[in-house]
Amino acid sequence: MAKAKRTTKFVCQSCGYESAKWMGKCPNCNEWNQMVEALEPSKKSRSAFNHTGEPSKATPITQIASEEEARVETNMPELNRVLGGGVVPGSMVLVGGDPGIGKSTLLLQVSAQLTLTNKKVLYISGEESIKQTKLRAERLQVSGDNLYVYAETNLEAVQETIDFVKPDFVVIDSIQTVYHPDVTSAAGSVSQVRECTAALMRIAKMQNIAIFIVGHVTKEGAIAGPRLLEHMVDTVLYFEGERHHAYRILRAVKNRFGSTNEMGIFEMRDIGLVEVANPSEVFLEERLEGASGSTVVASMEGTRPVLVEIQALVSPTMFGNAKRMATGIDYNKVSLIMAVLEKRVGLMLQNQDAYLKAAGGVKLDEPAVDLAVAVSVASSYRDKPTRSTDCFIGELGLTGEIRRVARIEQRVQEAAKLGFKRIFIPKNNEGTWKVPKDVQVVGVETIGEALKKALPD
């Protein structure tokens, strides 16, 4: 009997768009030269995705027993906080970040810590041999009889090893190096990443194994491969920072088992990643006293208040159009605040270049940083420094009013703990909460009032 002919298709490597013919430009994402030929998988290789391995049926939600997800805590409170309280068995966590940022180091350290709870961990490397992984483990001073190392990229061999070892946790480093033999495209392609992730998700749910997978990122900073990869997993963590600086920031951008607003701070040392217990001190330790354009804000990162220095440099423009640049702060927010300062306070900023930065590589995207940004711009424009013990908290409205913000008591307590004596807050946030000792809370209603008190003539 003649063998059935398998048809081919063309798949965009950027977005996963499929077409029956080759095209130079993908009509979905408008990228050029991304269409790659791939064979349609045979029907027998397709299987129904089932999370339990048992036939499922529709059940009334009132008849489903609710259970608190059991979590396994690591010895890294920063990681536990970002994950929502620990690692959930049966979950799938995607960790992305730039090359050399410390993804493999973090997961190898976590793997060794999980073995201390009498759990088996299988570390699968598709980028290093087992000897190279052993050398890295010795440098990080991690070891354990329950830590298994395996170097393989064939997904079927990985599945067999998981069935043999029966681990409680699995680390895949990285998903772009793993390939499925039934998929004809190269490892790292859209088809391979999609099929391998689906197979690993099936293993995680059916065998109740928590799986960490490392994902490469593109030059724009997004996870390489189809966007579907981030939709399939339970948690997406981004490991950020400059390779030339010691500090790293771990953020959750998706978490089915916790908040996505949490942030963990780590410091890269010779023995690996070390937690930073008080990040506010780190972000403020190099602040120059008496410098104009410098303010401090108490920003909330999830449930934790973090004090961050905001720096502004305002100087006359040399060209017709003033230049605006912002690092760690939204560019549109900066433009809006400068427009309010020009309209409501009378600062002539239309012929001034403005450069703003959140020190320490932190990204500030909450409304409570508006007041600190506005005061830093005005301080640099007037060349008048604020007091080194001043802290600014508040949202700025288009009419120049300072609007209330959430969790004001936590923010003020964190600022007081680090020695700030005068804290500017919205007038409407003044209330029955307890003000720390030796701290002056200044309630302001407008940006004009705040500038008169913070930058007196």
C-alpha positions in Angstrom: 0.0 0.0 0.0 1.4 3.4 -1.0 2.5 5.6 1.9 0.3 8.7 2.3 2.0 11.8 1.1 2.7 14.4 3.9 2.0 17.9 2.9 4.3 20.9 3.7 3.5 24.3 5.0 5.4 27.5 5.7 5.6 28.8 9.2 6.7 32.3 10.3 9.5 32.1 12.9 8.5 35.3 14.5 4.7 34.9 15.2 3.8 31.3 14.1 1.6 32.3 11.1 1.1 29.4 8.8 0.7 29.6 5.0 0.5 27.0 2.2 3.0 29.0 0.1 6.2 30.8 0.8 6.0 34.6 1.2 8.8 37.1 1.7 6.8 39.2 4.2 4.6 37.7 6.8 1.1 39.2 6.5 0.5 38.8 10.3 3.6 40.4 11.9 5.0 42.2 8.8 8.5 40.6 9.4 10.6 39.8 6.3 12.3 36.5 5.5 10.8 34.6 8.4 8.8 31.9 6.5 10.4 28.5 6.9 9.2 25.2 5.3 7.9 22.5 7.6 6.1 19.2 7.2 2.6 18.8 8.5 2.7 16.3 11.4 1.1 13.0 10.7 -2.3 12.4 12.3 -1.1 9.6 14.5 1.4 11.9 16.2 -1.4 14.2 17.4 -2.9 13.4 20.7 -5.5 14.9 22.9 -4.2 17.1 25.6 -5.5 16.0 29.0 -4.2 17.3 32.3 -5.0 14.3 34.4 -4.6 11.3 32.0 -8.2 10.3 32.7 -11.4 10.9 30.7 -12.7 14.3 31.6 -16.3 15.3 32.0 -18.2 18.5 32.7 -18.8 19.1 36.4 -20.8 21.8 38.2 -18.5 24.2 39.9 -20.3 23.8 43.2 -19.3 20.1 43.2 -15.6 20.7 42.7 -13.6 20.5 46.0 -11.5 23.6 46.5 -8.0 22.9 47.8 -5.2 25.2 48.8 -2.3 24.7 46.4 0.5 23.1 48.4 3.7 25.0 47.8 7.4 24.0 48.3 9.4 26.9 49.6 13.1 27.4 48.6 15.7 29.0 50.8 15.3 32.2 48.7 12.5 34.3 50.2 12.9 36.7 47.2 12.1 33.9 44.8 9.3 32.6 47.0 7.7 36.1 47.0 7.8 36.4 43.2 6.3 33.0 42.8 3.5 33.8 45.2 4.7 31.8 48.2 6.8 29.0 46.8 6.8 26.5 44.0 3.5 24.9 43.1 3.8 21.1 42.3 2.5 20.5 38.8 3.1 24.0 37.6 5.2 25.1 34.7 7.5 28.2 35.1 9.2 30.0 32.2 12.3 32.0 33.1 13.5 34.5 30.4 16.4 36.9 30.3 19.4 38.2 28.3 22.3 35.9 27.7 24.7 35.8 30.6 22.3 37.5 33.0 22.2 34.5 35.4 19.2 32.3 34.5 21.1 29.0 34.6 22.9 30.1 37.8 19.6 30.9 39.5 18.0 27.6 38.6 21.0 25.5 39.5 21.0 27.1 43.0 17.3 26.6 43.3 17.7 23.0 42.3 20.2 22.3 45.0 18.0 24.0 47.6 15.0 22.0 46.6 17.0 18.7 47.3 17.3 19.8 50.9 13.6 19.2 51.3 14.2 15.5 50.3 12.8 16.1 46.8 14.4 14.8 43.6 15.4 17.4 41.0 16.3 16.5 37.4 18.4 19.3 35.8 18.4 18.8 32.0 20.9 20.8 30.0 20.7 21.2 26.3 23.6 23.7 26.2 26.2 22.1 28.4 27.7 18.7 29.0 27.2 17.1 32.5 30.9 17.8 33.3 30.4 21.5 32.5 27.3 21.6 34.7 29.3 19.9 37.4 32.1 22.5 37.2 29.5 25.3 37.5 27.9 23.6 40.5 31.3 23.4 42.2 31.9 27.1 41.6 28.5 27.8 43.1 29.2 25.4 46.0 26.0 23.4 45.4 25.6 19.7 45.5 23.2 16.9 46.6 22.5 13.2 46.1 19.0 14.0 44.9 20.2 16.4 42.2 20.4 14.6 38.9 22.1 16.1 35.9 21.3 15.0 32.3 22.5 16.4 29.0 20.0 15.8 26.2 18.0 17.6 23.6 15.8 14.8 22.3 12.4 15.2 23.9 11.6 11.5 23.7 14.8 10.7 25.6 13.9 13.4 28.1 10.5 11.8 28.7 12.0 8.4 29.2 14.5 9.8 31.8 11.7 11.6 33.7 9.8 8.3 33.8 12.9 6.5 35.1 14.1 9.0 37.7 10.6 10.1 38.8 11.7 13.6 40.0 9.6 16.1 41.9 11.1 19.0 40.0 12.6 19.3 36.5 14.7 22.1 34.9 14.9 22.4 31.1 17.8 24.6 30.0 16.7 25.7 27.5 13.5 25.1 25.6 15.0 26.4 22.4 17.5 23.6 22.3 15.0 20.8 22.8 13.5 19.1 19.7 10.7 16.6 19.0 11.7 13.9 16.5 8.3 13.9 14.8 8.5 17.6 14.0 10.7 18.1 11.0 11.7 21.8 11.6 15.0 22.7 13.4 15.3 23.1 17.1 14.2 26.5 18.3 11.6 27.0 15.5 8.0 27.9 16.2 6.8 24.4 15.6 9.4 22.7 17.8 8.9 25.2 20.7 5.2 24.7 20.6 5.2 20.9 20.5 7.9 20.5 23.1 6.2 22.9 25.5 2.9 21.1 25.1 4.5 17.8 25.8 6.3 19.1 28.9 3.0 20.7 30.1 1.3 17.3 29.8 4.1 15.7 31.9 3.8 18.4 34.5 0.0 18.1 34.9 -0.3 14.3 34.7 2.7 13.5 37.0 2.4 16.5 39.3 5.9 17.6 38.5 6.9 21.3 38.7 8.9 22.1 35.6 11.1 25.2 35.1 12.1 26.0 31.5 14.6 28.6 30.4 13.6 30.7 27.4 16.0 32.8 25.3 15.0 36.4 24.5 15.1 38.4 21.3 17.0 41.7 20.9 13.8 43.5 21.8 13.7 41.7 25.2 10.7 39.4 24.5 10.8 35.6 24.9 12.1 34.1 21.6 9.6 31.9 19.7 5.8 32.2 19.5 3.8 34.2 21.9 1.8 31.0 22.5 4.7 29.9 24.7 3.9 32.4 27.3 0.2 31.6 27.1 0.8 27.9 27.7 2.8 28.1 30.9 1.5 28.9 34.4 4.2 31.5 35.3 6.5 33.8 33.3 9.5 35.3 35.1 11.8 37.8 33.6 15.4 38.1 34.9 16.6 41.6 34.2 19.7 43.7 34.8 22.9 44.9 33.2 25.7 42.3 32.8 28.2 44.9 33.8 26.4 45.6 37.1 26.0 43.2 40.0 22.3 43.6 40.7 19.6 41.5 39.1 15.8 42.0 39.2 13.4 39.0 39.0 9.9 40.0 37.9 6.7 38.0 37.4 4.8 39.1 34.3 2.3 36.3 34.5 1.4 34.1 37.5 -1.7 31.9 37.8 -0.8 31.2 41.5 0.1 34.7 42.7 0.5 38.4 42.1 2.3 39.7 39.0 3.5 42.9 40.8 6.2 41.3 42.9 9.9 41.9 42.4 13.0 40.1 43.8 16.4 41.7 44.0 19.6 39.6 43.7 23.3 40.4 43.7 25.7 38.4 41.4 28.8 37.3 43.3 31.6 34.8 42.8 29.5 32.1 44.6 26.4 32.9 42.6 23.3 34.9 43.3 22.8 36.3 46.7 19.5 37.9 47.9 19.3 41.6 48.7 17.2 41.8 51.8 16.8 45.6 51.8 16.8 46.9 48.2 16.0 50.5 49.2 19.4 50.8 50.8 21.0 49.5 47.6 19.2 52.0 45.4 20.1 55.0 47.6 23.6 54.2 48.7 25.3 56.1 45.9 23.0 59.2 46.1 24.9 62.4 45.9 23.9 64.8 48.7 23.1 68.4 47.6 22.7 67.6 43.9 19.9 69.3 42.0 17.4 67.2 40.1 17.5 64.3 42.6 14.4 63.1 44.5 13.4 59.9 46.3 10.0 58.1 45.9 8.6 55.3 47.9 7.2 53.0 45.2 5.2 49.8 45.7 6.5 46.7 44.0 3.8 44.2 44.7 3.4 44.1 48.5 6.8 45.6 49.2 7.6 49.4 49.4 10.9 50.2 47.7 12.7 53.6 47.9 14.2 54.7 44.5 16.1 57.7 43.5 14.8 59.6 40.5 17.3 61.8 38.7 16.5 64.6 36.2 18.8 66.7 34.0 17.2 69.8 32.3 19.4 71.9 30.1 18.7 74.4 27.2 18.3 72.7 23.8 20.7 73.3 21.0 18.2 72.5 18.3 14.7 73.6 17.3 12.8 70.7 19.1 13.5 69.9 22.7 14.7 66.4 23.4 13.1 64.1 26.0 14.7 60.8 27.2 13.6 58.5 30.1 15.1 55.3 31.5 13.0 53.3 33.9 10.1 55.7 33.6 7.5 55.8 30.9 8.3 58.3 28.3 4.6 59.4 27.9 4.4 60.0 31.6 7.4 62.3 31.5 5.9 64.3 28.6 2.6 64.6 30.5 4.3 65.8 33.7 6.4 68.3 31.9 3.3 69.7 30.2 1.6 70.1 33.5 4.6 71.9 35.0 4.6 74.3 32.1 0.9 75.0 32.1 0.2 75.0 35.9 3.4 76.2 37.4 4.8 78.4 34.6 8.1 76.6 34.0 9.3 77.3 30.5 10.3 73.7 29.5 9.5 73.8 25.8 13.0 74.9 24.9 14.7 72.6 27.5 16.1 69.1 26.9 15.1 66.7 29.7 16.8 63.4 30.6 15.2 61.3 33.4 16.4 58.1 35.0 15.3 55.8 37.8 18.5 54.8 39.5 19.5 51.2 39.9 17.8 49.9 36.8 14.4 49.8 38.3 11.3 50.3 36.2 8.7 52.5 37.8 5.2 52.4 36.3 2.8 53.3 39.1 1.1 56.7 39.5 2.6 57.4 42.9 6.0 58.4 41.3 4.5 61.4 39.5 5.2 63.9 42.3 8.8 62.9 42.7 9.3 63.1 38.9 7.8 66.6 38.8 9.9 67.9 41.7 13.1 66.4 40.2 12.4 68.2 36.9 11.7 71.5 38.7 14.8 71.1 40.9 17.1 70.6 37.9 15.4 73.5 36.0 15.8 75.9 38.9 19.2 74.4 39.9 18.0 74.1 43.5 18.5 70.8 45.4 15.8 69.3 47.7 16.7 68.3 51.2 18.5 65.0 51.4 15.9 63.8 53.9 12.9 64.6 51.7 10.7 61.9 50.1 7.8 62.5 47.7 4.7 60.3 47.1 1.7 61.2 45.0 -0.1 61.1 41.7 -0.2 64.3 39.5 -3.4 65.2 37.7 -3.7 67.2 34.6 -5.1 70.2 36.5 -2.1 70.2 38.8 -3.8 68.5 41.7 -2.0 65.8 43.8 -4.2 62.8 44.0 -4.3 60.1 46.7 -2.4 56.8 46.4 -2.7 53.4 48.0 -0.8 51.9 50.9 0.4 55.3 52.1 1.2 54.0 55.6 3.6 51.3 54.4 5.4 53.8 52.1 5.9 56.3 54.9 7.1 53.6 57.3 9.7 52.4 54.8 10.9 56.0 54.2 11.1 56.6 58.0 13.1 53.4 58.5 15.8 54.7 56.1 16.1 58.1 57.9 13.8 60.4 55.8 12.5 63.2 58.0 10.1 65.0 55.8 7.7 63.2 53.5 5.4 64.9 51.0 2.1 63.1 50.5 -1.3 63.9 49.0 -3.6 66.0 51.3 -6.4 63.4 50.9 -4.1 60.7 52.2 -3.8 62.3 55.6 -5.9 60.4 58.1 -6.1 58.2 61.1 -3.0 56.1 60.4 0.0 56.4 62.7 2.8 58.7 61.7 6.3 57.4 62.6 8.2 59.2 65.3 10.5 62.1 64.3 8.9 62.3 60.8 7.1 65.3 59.4 4.3 64.4 57.0 3.5 67.3 54.6 0.1 67.1 52.9 -0.1 69.0 49.6 -3.0 69.6 47.3 -1.3 71.0 44.2 2.0 70.7 42.5 2.5 74.5 43.0 2.2 74.1 46.7 4.6 71.1 46.7 7.2 73.1 44.8 6.9 76.1 47.1 7.6 73.9 50.2 10.2 71.6 48.7 12.1 74.3 46.7 11.6 77.6 48.6 12.9 80.8 47.1 
